[in-house]
Amino acid sequence: MSSLTPALSREARQFGAKTARSIAEIQQSVNNMADVLVFLEILGYDENLVRRNGFSSMHHLAEYVYDFVDAYDDKDKETSIAVPVPGRGRRIAEGLSMVFPWLGALVVLFVTGVSLWMAWGLPADITTMFLGGVFLGLAITEGLLQNFQRLFSFYYSQTNIGEVKRSIKRNYALAGVILLAAVAGIYLLSDRAGISFELATVAAISAVTVALHRLSFVIMYVLKKLVHLTVAYAGAFAALILVFFLMASEVPDMTTRYFAALGAAFAVLSGFAVYHHYKIMGQSSTSIVARGAPHFYSPLTVNDNTIASRFGIQLWECIPYFVYGTAYFVLLFSDRILSWVFNPVTTVTTGGTVLPISFNSVYHIGADLALMVILPAIIIQYVMASPIYILVHNRALNMKVLEKRKIDLFLQHSYRRILLSSILASAVVAVVINLLGPNVMDALGGTEASTRILLFASTGGVFLSVFGANSLYMMFLGRAKELAIIAFASAAIVVVGGIFAASYGFENLVLAYLAGAIVSACASSIVMIPTIREAGSRLFSRYI
């Protein structure tokens, strides 16, 4: 205050101290004097009251209080703007729900003898075309999922519901264009190869349904609807098994019964997806944002008619994530598709046409079982990494700029824990399935080649677990471009190296898979070494 301001009486100073404490109880870490004036009005102060207590005006009181209001902040407690960290139990439940589709498919494999892709007992030509469509649907949506999930979660966290709805419509429109091109490609290639229209339709329908299902469940994953996710997939697996086995007498044709079972499972999954889309698209922004608030609460700033973003710019910015998602899928599964191409067992359709590809059950039995190596690492990485941003945010609230080194040490420690835990968990599972796998594969029709494939593929799974841990931190710390390049190069190794290796036997494809996994783990680790050293600087420049 100015030196010309009259000295305040003892009673005025006590009044000011009480006022400062009242403001500190409402809001800790007050940043400017304007905030003090706002809180004075909230507390019911007026000009007459402050004059009776020794101050010339509200501004005079605010100026006096602002000088020492921070002294009343409770430094021993977390500030009011700290974000609560989800409990470990909830994070474990979320991690399990996210891998539940894979876990459920593996349960079906072990209990019923149905393959991981659930096409057991069908004619070879239908199996090949159906699963070819499944893989195509998975491949063309992986990059879309990365973009859709980022845009949806970003705008939903801002409560920009107008842009949330807009992003949903745009992503479905983009997916529709890509799916139309994919379906046209299926029919064109089938016509060139002499494949019947019916078989081409099987591939087209499987590609479209898989793609729509994956895209429709993005909302549920982002909003972490754990119960609905678990119930949806459990109900779908139950419908698949019950319809397929219980309708054997009513529908003796296995192919018809199998697709009826798939239709029932898809209907169960679609019901949950439609419900959550309705909650977002069919309600007003105010009702979504104010959910759980008092009945009289109405946020005036929420409006569906927000300024439209430029979708082209969003797609350009998300290109690294699109490339990473697509390339990672190719890295994981392209060896399986190549095993169909180099399968010595050919498939002949009912019309006498020899298919250019043939589902390779010998390769799949070993390679698909090896996927179990990755699942525990995914759960561990989610449980340990999901609260990282919240923890860093809360630590940074009361931290000075010169204390940035503490953030570096925290991120380095958390990275080492996740990396070591992922390696340990995946290695233990790899050892167990290699000890028990031969007995399981004998029951499922595996061969000695399947056992060798399991050994190399499970080893590759350990390296992919390392790549997964590195991927989390590379995205978090702004190295998405490097991550996309590594994923693309590793996928290229699997494809190019696989074509070369398969010329000496399809079982050698797994060597290319292992090589791609090793390259992805080593290259991402090399990038992470300097990145994690300056993690704090990258974090503060990117988020805070």
N, C-alpha and C positions, 0 to 999 in steps of 0.2 A: 504494500500500500504506500501511498505518497506520504512523505514526511510531514506534509501540511495537514494530514487527516488527524482530527482530535483523537487523543488516547481514549480507548474504550474502557468502560468501567468493568469491575470484576463481574458484575451480573451479566453484562453484555458478552464478556468472554465465555462465561459458563453457558449462556444461551447458544453461542456459536459452536462450542464444543459438543453440546447435545445435538445440535443440528447436523454437525459433521458425522456423529455416530449414527444418527438416523439414516443419513444418505448412504453411509458405508454398509448398513444392513440391507438396504435396497439393492445397491449395485457396488460391487467391489471394483477396484482399479478404474476409478473415474478418470477420463482422459482429458477433459477440457472444462472450462468454466461454464460454457453453454449447457453442458449436462447438469451441472450443479443447479443452474436456474430452473431447468425442467423438473428436477427432483424436488426443488422447493415448492413449485406449483403443485406437484403430485401430493406432497405432504400437507397442502392446504395453507401455506404461508401466503400472506399478502402484505401490502405496503404498510398498513396500519399496525399489523402485528410486529413487523421488524422494527418500526420506529419506536413502539412502546418498549422494546427490549434493547434499545441503545444503538441501532444502526440507522443510517440515513435513508437507505433504500434497499430493495431486493438485490440490486446489483452490488451494493456495498457489502451485504451479507455474503453473497455468492463469492465475491472476490476474497473476502476474509476466510471463508470456509475452504476454498479451493487450495489455499496455501498448505493446509495440513490434513486434509481429509484422508489422504493415503495412510496416515498413521493409524487410522482405525480399521484398516483392512486386517483380516485375520490371516496372518502369514503362515500359520501352522496348518491351515486347512486349504484344500484345493479350491481354486477360485471358482466363482459361479459359472464362468464360461467354459470350464473344463467339461469335456465330453465323457460320459460314463463308458467304461470298457465292458463289453459283453463278457459274461462268465465263461470259464473254460468248458463247462458242461454244454452250454448253448452252442459254442463254437464247434464242439465235437459233433453235436446233433446236426448242425448245418453241414459240416464236412461229409458226414455219412449220407445225408439226404442228397448231396450233389453227386455222389458216386453210386447212389442206390440203383440207377438203371443198369450199370455194369455189374454190380453185386447180384442183382436179381437175375440177370442173364446167366451169370455163372452158376447160380443156384439151379436154374432150369437145366443147365448143362449137366450138372452132377446128379440131379434127382431123376430126370427123365431120359437122359442120354441124347437129348436134342442138342444140336450144335449151338455154338455161341450165337450164331446168326439165325437160329430157330428155323431152319429149312430142312430138317431131317425127314427122310422118307419120300420126298417129292421126286418126280422125274428129273433126270439130270439137266435137261434143257431148260425146264422151268426154274429149277434151283439156280442155275447159272445166270439167267436173265433177271430173275428177281433180285438176287444178291448184287448183280451188277448195278441195278437201279438203286439199291440201298446205298452202295458205296458212292455212287454218283451224287445222290441226294446229300449224303454226309459231306462230301468234298466241296460242293458248290455252296453250302451254307456255313461252313466253318469260318470263312472270312466275314460273311455277313453277320454272324453271331458276335464276333469281336466288335464290329462297328455298332451294331444295334445295342448291345449291352452297355457300351461306353456312353453313347448318346442318351439312352433312356435313363441310366443311373445318374448322369450328370444333371440333366434337366429336372428329374424328379427330386434330387437332393436340394435343388434351388426352389422347389415348389412352383416351377414354371410349367404348370399343367398344360397350358396351351401348346407349348413347344413339345411336351411329352406326347400329346396326341398327334401332333404334326409329324414327329419322328416315327411314330408307329406306322402311320399311313405311308410315309415316304419309303420306309424300309420294306414294307410289304409290296409296294409298287416296284421297287428295285428287284426284290426277290421274284416277283412275277415275271419281269422281263428276262431275268437270268433263267428261270425255270422254263419259260417258253422256248428260249434258245436251246436249252438242254433237251427238251422233249423233241423239238424239231431235229436236233442232231441224232437222237436215238432212232427216229424213224428213217432218217436219211441213211445212216450207217447200216441199219437193218435191211433196208432195201438194196443197198449195194452188196451186202453179204448174202443176200437171198434168204434172210430170216423172215419168218411169217409175221403178219401184222399182229396176230394174237400175242406172240412172244414179245414183240416190241412194246405192245400195250402193257404187258406185265412189268417190263422194266420202267416204262414211263410212269405208271401209277405208283410203283414203289418209290421212285425218286421223288415224286411230288409229295406223297404222304409223309415220307421221312423229313423232307425239307420243311413242310408246313408245321409238322409237330415240333421240330427243334426251334423254329422261329417263334411259335406261339408260346413256348414255355420260357422264353427269355424274361417276361414280366414276372413270372413266379419265382425264378431264380434270383433276379435282382431284388425283389421285395422280400425274399427269404421266407416264402410261405412253406415252412418245413412240413407241417402236417399235411397240407394239400399235396405237396410233391410226393411224400411217402405213400399216402393213400392212393394217389393217382397211379403211380407205377405198380404198387402192390395189386390194385384192382385190375390193371391192364394185364399183368402176368397171370393173375387168377383167371380172368376172362379168356385169355389165350389158351391156357391149359384145359380149363373146364369145357370150353366149346369144342376144342380139338378132340378130347378123349371121350366126353360124354355124349357127343353127337355121332359117334361111330356107327350106331345102328340106324339112325335116321338118315345120315348122309354118308354112305359107304365110300364114295369117291374121296380119296385122301386130299387131292389137290383142292377140290371145292371146299372141303371141310377146313383145310388149313387157312385158306384165304378168308373164309367166314370167321375163323378164330382171330385172324389179324384184324378184320374189320371191327369185331367186338372190342378188341384191345384199343384200337385207334379211337373208337367212339368214347370209351371211358376216358382216355387222355384228353380228347377234344372237349369233353364236357367241362373239365376243370379249366382248360384254357379259355373257353368261351366265357365262363363266369368271370374270370379276372379281367378279360378284355372289356366286358360290359361295365365292370366297376370303374375302369379308367375312362373308357370312351363314352359311356352312357350317363355319366353323372357330371354335375357342375364342378368346376375347380374349387369353389368355396367349400363344398361338402367334403371334398377329398382332403384339402389342406386343414380344415377345421375339425376333422374327425377326432373325437375324444374331447373336444373343447366344450365349454358350457353352451347351453342352447342359445344364449343371447349373443355369442361371439360371432362376428362376421368380419373377416379380414377384407378391408376395403381395397387393398392393393392387388388382390388376386383376380385375374381376368383371363378367360380363354383366348381373347383377341390380343395376344402379345405380338410383338414385332417378329416377323418370320425370319428365321435364319436362312442362310444360303446353303442349300444342301450340297451343291458342288464343292464349296469350300470345306464343309464337314467331311465329305468323302476324301478330299485331297489330304486333309490333316490326318485322317484315319488309315491312309494307305499302308503305313508300316504295320499296323495291327491286323489289317486285312491280309497282307502278305504273310505275316507270322502265323495267323490262324490257319490259312490254307496250306502253307508249307509244313506246319507241324502235323497236320493230318496226313499229308503225303509222306512225311518221315515215318509216321506210325504204321501206315497201312498200305503203302504202295507195293511193298514186297509181296503182299497177299494177292494183289491184282496181277502182278507179274507171274506169280506161281500159277495162275490160271492160264496165262499165255503159254508158258513153257511146260504145262502139264502133259506128260506123255499119254495120258488117258484122254481120248477125244470124246466129244459129246455129239451125238447125232440126234436131230430133231425127228418128230414123227413124220415130217415130210421128206426125210432123207437128207437134209442139209447138215453139213458138218460145221458146228459152231467154231469160230476162230478162238474162243476161249472156253475153258471148262473148269468148273469149281474144283479146287484141289483140297480135298478133305484131309489128306495126309499132312500137308503143310499147315493147314488151319488148326488142326488139333494141337500141334506143338506151339505154334505162334500165338494162338488165342489164349491158351493156358498161361503163357508167359506174361500176359497183360496183368495178371494178379500182382506182379512185382511192383507195378506202378501205383496201384490203388492205395496201399497204406501210406506211401510217400505223399500222395495228393492230399489225403486227409490230414497228415501231420503238417504239411505246408500251409494248408488253410487254417488249421487251429492256431498255429504259431504266428503266421504272417498277417492274418486278417485284422488284428488290432494294432498293427505297427504304426499306421498313420495317426490313430487316436492317441497312442502312447506318446509319440513324438510331439503331437500338438499340445498335449497336457504338460509335458516337460518344458516346452518352449514358452509357456505362458509367463513363467516367473524367471526366465533365463535372460541374461544379458547377451549382447552380440559377441562379446569377447569370450563367452563360455560355450561357443559353438563346438569346441572339442568334445564336450560331454555328449553331444548328439552323435558325433562321429563314433565315439566309443560304444554308445548304446546300439547304433545300427550295425557296427562291426560285430558286436557280441551276438546280436539277434541273428545276423546272417550266418555266423559260424554255427550257432545252435541248430538252425533249420537245415543247413547243409549236412552237418554230421548226423542229425537225426534221420534225414532222408536216406543217406547212404546206409546207415545201420539198418533201418526198417526194410528197405528194399533188398539189401543183401541177405538178411535173415529169411525173408519170404522166398528169395531165389533159391537158397539152399534147401528149404523145406519142400518146395514144389519139385525140385530136381530129385529129391529122395523119394517123394510120393508119386510124382508124375507118371513114371512108367506104368505103375499099376492102374492108374486112372485111364491112361491112354490105351492100355490093352483092352479095357472094358468098352472104350469108345471106338475101337477099330484103328488105333494108331499103329505105326510100324517103328522099326529101329530108326528110320530117318526122322520120324516125329520126335523121338527122344533126343536126337542130336540137335534138331531145330529148337526144341525147348531149352536146351543148355545154352546155346548161343543167344537166343532171343531173350531169355531171362537175364543173361549177363548184360545185354544191351539195355534192358529195362532199368538196371542199376544206374547206368550212365544217363539214361533219359530222366531219371529222378534227379540227378545232379543238374541237368539242363533245366528241369522244371523249377528247381529252387533258384537258380540263377535268373530264370525268366521273370520271376516275381519281382526281384530287386532291380532288374534292368528296366522293367516297365515303371516301377515306382520311382526310380532315380533318373528317368528321362533318357534311357538308351534304347528306345524302341526301334530306331532305324538299324542299329547294329544287331539287335535281336532278330529283326526280319531278315537281314543279310545272312546271319548264321543259320537260321532255320531253312532259308531257301537253299543255301549251299549244302547243308546236310541232307535235305530232301533230294537234291540233284545227285549226291553221292549214292543214295539208295537206288534211285532210278537208273542212272547210267551204269554204276557199278553192278547193280542187280542184273541188268541185261547182259553184261559181259560174264558175270559169274554163272548165270543160269544156263549159258550155252554149254557148261560142263555138268549140268544137272540142276533141276529146279531147287533141290535142297540147299544148294550153295547160295541161294538168294539171301539166306539169313546172315551170311558173312557181310554182304553189303549193308544190311540192316544194322548189324553190329558196328560196322565202320562209320555209318552215318551217326549213330548214337554217340560213339566215342568222340567224333569231331564236334558234335554239338556241345557235349559236356566240356571238352577241353577249350574250345574257342570261346564259349560263354564265360568260362572261369578266367581266361586270360583278360577278357574285357572287364570282368568284375574286380580284378586285383586293383587297378588304379581307381576304379569307380568307387569302391567301398572305402578307400582311403580318404576321399573327399566327399563322403556321403552327406555330411552336414551342409556343406556349401551348395551341393546340387539340390538338396531338399529345400533349403531356405529360398534359393533362387527360383525354384519351380512352384512351390506351394505357399510359402509363408511370407 
